[in-house]
Amino acid sequence: MSTKTFQQAISEALSQEMERDQRVILMGEDIVGGSGGEGEMDAWGGVLGVTKGLWGKFGDRVLDTPITESAFIGAAVGAATSGLRPVVELMFIDFMGVCFDQIFNQAAKFRYMFGGKAETPVVIRTMFGAGLRAAAQHSQCLYPLFTHIPGLKVVIPSTPYDAKGLLIEAIRDDDPVIFCEHKLLYSEEGEVPDEAYTIPFGEAAVVREGEDLTIVSLGRMVHRAVEAAQALAGSGIDCEIIDLRTTSPMDEDAILESVENTGRLVVVDEAHPRCNIATDISALVAQNAFGALKAPIRMVTAPHSPVPFGNALEDLYIPSAASIEAAARELVEYRS
Amino acid sequence: MSGGIQALTMPKWGLSMQEAKIVGWRVEVGGEVLSGDEVVDIETEKIAAGVEARDSGVLRRHVAGEDDVLPVGALLAVIADANIPESEIDAFVTDFQASFVPPDPAASEVGEATDTVDLSGRVIRYLKRGDSGDAVILLHGFGGDLNNWLFNQEALAAKHVVYALDLPGHGGSTKEVGDGSLREFAATVAAFMAALEIGNAHLVGHSMGGAIALTFALAHPELTSSLTLIGSSGLGAEIDGTYIDGFVQARRRRDVKPHLEKLFSDPSLITRQLVEDVLRYKRLDGVQDALATIAKQLFPEGRQVAVLRPQLERLQLPTQLIWGEEDRIIPASHALGGPAAVATHTIPGAGHMVQMEAAAEVNRLIQSLVV
């Protein structure tokens, strides 16, 4: 056990699984260092260096691809159906649009359309989220799109411990997994076992126990929720925080059990507010735990607008701890 | 006790404990306190439990307030004779607070970190506490680890050199367990002692660790100074097979929690972090196989295979059996009917984890045998 960053945890998961299973290969843009070019091999290790060092260890099992997401995602899906277990890096989730057919219509459908006989063990790793001053085409939270599609599993870790355990689980899973990494979490540190371990999909983490209010969140927003809960604790408001970890499958029981106990729900989601995870959870609770609610459900999300490029506007765009805190106070004070 | 005045301070339970919250007082100001009485309930990140008084006296002052979060070593209460004037109590509190320095979290971790030893390819993690005196070795039970002794090791280390180790397949040790037999585990204990040049030791074993201690003592009586078997396996066939199977199979929080609750007389002692720690252990590669191998070898179909009770008769060693009266894993009746020379202590209000639930009493019993 030692302290590792989110980035190191992911790199270690990849390395240990490649060591354990010869069928695991890596594909993506610049993950080696631009093979075919003049430059130094293994110089980059991906745009943020997550896969750095793996080419040196595993050679040809780490493949640089051309800048053609539609081609290499299709190739990875094909390789998965024919015996390999590719972990393919698609730099920014924003670029997924060019390969929706490969993901939505092919990878996600094979098991169903071949009567359960086809397996597609592909993991698509991708960066998401605002805050890196990367503008509207490199900052989105598109995980709700993938959560919508039956046949895909969607993972959104918030800590180094979860990142490693969930990635190993994803690689060993026989279905396509979209593994979403928030770019501002890579330097986050935490205790991570040196050994390999797996965290099951569909089990939320209870980050904090509390009696007065439930905050359901995911990804980077979990940290903002924790910040808000600490401030609220100072006023005697005791928050329970649930980190979904995976949005498909989703741990509905953990959410409902918590709301049954607290009677108040704030959902924090960095994605746009129409058809996002917050609306989905709000519907779940309104349908199944309406009787337990002491106040309306509050969603704290980004606005329905592209991510702005200006620093001040981008900061305003991302849900803040203060906005979570305000929503929580409103619920606790509701009709009291 | 300083001039008849005793400071009740925040204990340190386990490596990671830095602070705890005051849950509530069990003794009001003016109340009589006997040595070992639980005076105040506190809750750490890992577990909730009562803090015990070291000496008898009258509770003179609550220094900590309910819901306060205080660091290890902080003054919680003052216990003193009834005839000591209030002014002296005031002065004691003032002096204490003036000189109290909360421990530096970074420094305390370095001083108390676990070590590892490589026994022919099998790495064993252990925690050593105490500088002088006889060696004491603490052996945890099935699915446990060295943290099972977090209320005991520090107390015993006052007069002894105390080693708590993670058995193979457990905690931070190698997950490979060979055939998972008692003989295999006992051989690991022997190798551990040889590697650390421990001539002989008092063995204290809980549950499966008790059966391992007993197996070791039968094979190496010359290396065993005494035996304390706590809620021990190996003394009868009965065991809660649903616990063993449930613990082995559970992968999720809601599956594992009901099984952990069976370990304690008071299930409210189990915190979110305790459940999380068990899950983090169970998720490691190799643990599932290790536990399944051990369970199949030692507890197939909800029965204990090895019943060493007859051998206990032959053993010419200071030996005692300690049981929680409300043990739901291995019945407390296994403590009874042993040889006359074997002392038996059944502790009311405690379950299988009696060394945690009645730590002061268990520590006293261990110390009485380990002299």
Interface residues (C-beta under 8 A of the other chain):
Chain A: M1 Y161 G165 P193 E195 A196 Y197 T198 I199 P200 E203 V206 E209 D253
Chain B: G172 K175 R251 R252 R253 R254 R272 R280 R283 L284 D285 G286
